């Protein structure tokens, strides 16, 4: 199950009981050696005709929360908001958490079990949210409810680059779907609850805290099945999860799903990763209507910029610009630092990639840009990113016993 990470990285495990995934990074444009072009081109402070100068880089952009200095009195206080029991929450969500069984045809035409994962109902139409690596490569899907009743499932939409998938089953009366919560509202140290089917042990409930936020493919080097780019912005948690938990909900204390449990660090303890729900909510309409995520793109190579200690903004520095791309048309230059997209601050290069990818094809967005000492807003009309087709999964027609 475990997939080797990059050199000196710990091995990571995708949490489908049998299927695993691993990630790559990259930009869809040619990197220009060095600073690219001439020094004048890279350093030019001349602004595009459509740019609007602004007086401060932080105007209209939310900066980081103020640092809270912990006092000895605060340290002595018990954790706030800890429930006496997680039982009411567990009872509330249990009917909506499902087991997903993936089967594959053998050479003789018979089906055998290929993988086992988790999922959860998000509406009364029978829509189930899970991981792409849970359902990838399967010939048939079975959805097993808490009462052991089994139903046929069909893939509604997938996005390998974020490891998200939607499965459709027939609507079942009397099951309340799990509401989708606000993952951005979660803070490091907040309580979370994971529900799933680790190692086939159905409806296992574990609890922990949010250990960190914003873990990217630099921290969690997993690759999408079939290759391609990875777009990760994981929540890290110490709630105990294992193979089979993939696709199950990570919940806040209100019983809202604030993430999908996706991966663990196989060499550590208490190192689990979940896809944040706010990332997923932006994708659901496209997955339902198109069966895939239609991405928009800017057409630049980018790297993390240095943190500005005065503004607490980092942003992403433009290191390459593709020809005939939205970035070139708008007038972006090498060395520009993008601080925000439509008023949302850019944490780093991975965050910029994500914000641009889900903004919308044909949409005009406003970038907050720093060029030398000048700060300006630049409108850019985004184009559709042409995705490379994923490599098909090799059929496994051997006669091994089901795992």
C-alpha positions, 0 to 999 in steps of 0.5 A, spaced: 500 500 500 505 504 501 508 508 496 515 511 496 516 518 497 521 522 494 529 522 496 529 523 504 521 523 504 517 518 509 513 513 505 506 515 504 499 511 504 493 513 500 487 510 505 484 505 500 485 499 503 488 496 496 489 502 492 494 507 493 496 514 490 502 518 489 503 526 486 508 531 482 508 538 481 509 542 474 507 548 470 504 547 463 509 552 460 516 552 458 521 555 463 526 560 461 533 559 463 536 564 469 531 570 470 529 569 463 530 574 457 534 580 458 535 584 465 531 590 462 525 585 461 525 582 467 526 588 471 522 593 468 517 597 472 513 599 466 506 597 468 501 594 463 496 599 460 490 595 464 494 596 470 491 600 476 496 603 481 494 602 489 497 605 495 498 599 499 499 592 498 494 590 503 488 594 501 482 590 500 487 583 502 486 580 508 492 578 512 494 573 517 491 573 524 494 577 529 499 572 533 496 571 540 501 571 546 500 565 550 501 567 558 502 562 563 495 563 566 492 561 559 497 555 559 493 552 565 486 553 562 483 546 560 482 545 552 475 549 551 470 546 547 472 539 548 465 535 549 464 530 554 463 524 549 463 524 541 457 519 542 451 524 539 456 526 533 457 519 532 450 516 532 448 522 528 453 521 522 453 514 522 447 512 517 450 517 512 457 514 512 458 508 507 463 502 505 465 503 498 467 496 495 471 496 488 470 490 484 474 488 477 473 483 472 478 477 471 480 474 465 475 469 466 469 475 466 468 474 474 469 480 478 473 480 484 474 485 490 480 490 488 479 495 493 475 497 499 474 505 502 469 509 505 465 515 503 459 519 505 452 522 503 452 529 501 445 530 499 438 526 499 439 524 491 444 519 493 451 523 491 457 520 495 463 524 496 470 519 496 477 519 494 478 518 486 484 513 488 478 509 492 474 508 485 480 508 480 480 502 475 474 499 478 469 495 473 463 495 478 462 499 485 458 496 491 455 501 496 454 498 503 450 502 508 451 501 516 445 496 516 449 492 511 444 493 505 448 493 499 446 498 493 450 499 486 454 505 485 456 509 479 462 514 478 459 521 477 465 525 476 472 524 478 478 529 479 485 525 479 489 531 481 485 533 487 484 525 489 476 527 489 470 523 486 463 523 486 459 516 486 451 516 485 447 511 488 439 510 488 436 515 494 435 512 500 429 514 505 431 516 512 438 518 511 440 525 513 446 527 509 452 530 512 452 537 511 459 540 508 462 545 513 467 551 513 474 548 513 477 555 513 474 556 519 478 550 523 484 552 527 490 548 529 488 545 535 481 544 534 477 538 535 476 533 529 472 526 528 474 521 523 469 516 521 470 510 516 472 503 515 479 502 516 482 495 515 474 493 513 472 495 520 466 498 518 464 505 522 470 506 526 470 513 530 476 516 532 478 523 534 484 528 534 485 535 533 487 539 527 495 539 527 496 543 521 493 546 515 496 548 508 500 541 507 501 541 499 504 536 495 511 538 497 509 536 504 505 530 501 508 527 495 503 523 492 502 522 485 495 522 482 493 515 478 495 515 471 500 521 472 498 528 471 499 534 476 497 534 483 493 540 487 494 539 494 492 543 500 491 538 506 489 539 513 493 535 517 490 531 523 492 526 529 485 522 528 487 515 527 486 513 520 488 507 516 488 503 510 480 503 508 479 510 511 480 513 504 474 517 502 471 518 509 469 524 513 473 528 517 468 532 522 468 538 526 464 538 533 457 540 529 457 534 525 459 538 519 464 535 514 470 539 513 475 534 509 476 527 506 481 523 509 486 521 504 493 519 506 497 517 512 504 517 513 506 510 513 513 511 517 510 516 523 504 516 528 498 521 528 500 524 521 494 523 517 492 528 511 485 530 509 482 534 503 479 541 506 472 541 504 472 548 501 477 546 496 472 540 494 466 545 494 468 549 489 469 543 485 462 539 486 458 543 480 463 541 475 464 534 477 456 533 477 455 537 470 462 535 466 464 529 470 471 532 471 474 539 473 474 544 468 480 548 470 482 555 468 490 557 467 494 563 467 500 560 463 506 562 468 511 558 472 512 560 479 515 559 485 514 561 493 516 569 494 519 571 500 515 573 506 514 580 507 514 581 515 511 588 514 505 585 511 505 578 512 504 576 505 508 571 501 505 571 494 508 567 488 514 570 484 513 569 476 519 565 474 516 563 467 511 566 462 508 561 456 507 564 449 500 566 447 498 565 454 493 569 459 499 572 463 503 574 457 497 577 454 495 581 460 502 584 461 505 580 467 513 580 467 518 575 470 520 577 477 513 580 478 510 577 485 502 576 485 499 577 492 492 576 491 487 573 486 480 577 486 482 580 493 484 573 496 491 573 499 496 568 496 499 564 501 505 561 496 505 558 489 501 552 490 495 556 493 496 561 487 495 555 482 489 552 486 486 559 486 487 560 478 485 553 477 478 554 480 476 561 478 473 559 471 474 559 464 473 565 461 473 569 467 476 576 468 480 576 475 484 581 478 491 580 480 494 584 486 501 584 483 508 587 486 513 590 480 519 592 484 516 598 488 510 599 485 503 595 487 498 595 482 491 591 480 492 587 473 485 584 470 487 577 467 482 573 463 483 566 464 483 560 459 482 553 459 487 548 461 488 542 457 489 536 461 493 531 459 489 524 458 491 520 464 494 513 463 489 507 463 490 502 469 493 496 467 488 490 468 490 485 473 488 478 471 491 474 475 488 469 480 490 471 486 485 471 492 481 477 494 485 481 499 
